[in-house]
């Protein structure tokens, strides 16, 4: 019956991981979120979502909009720029005017 003592511990760990997954998602750290999901299968990969939850959020994310003051938002904009381009590759040049 000793194994019944493990149930609350496992439930606490799962609840904590779900909270960290959601923090990564709200911070705009999608890659870290998916690495955390993969970490459920391979535990050492799962450290990535903890790193994503600790690091600075993207300025356009819901987390930054709701929880950051002017100083922290300025740090976020300096790090990521005003807008984040989700398309891969180098940015396209502006269109030519005829």
HUCOR-V388628 format. One record per helix or strand. SS is the DSSP state (H for helix, E for strand). FROM is the first residue (numbers start at 1). TO is the last residue. If there is no record, write none. Layout:
# HUCOR-V388628
SS | FROM | TO
SS | FROM | TO
This chain:
# HUCOR-V388628
H | 4 | 26
H | 30 | 39
H | 43 | 54
H | 62 | 67
H | 70 | 80
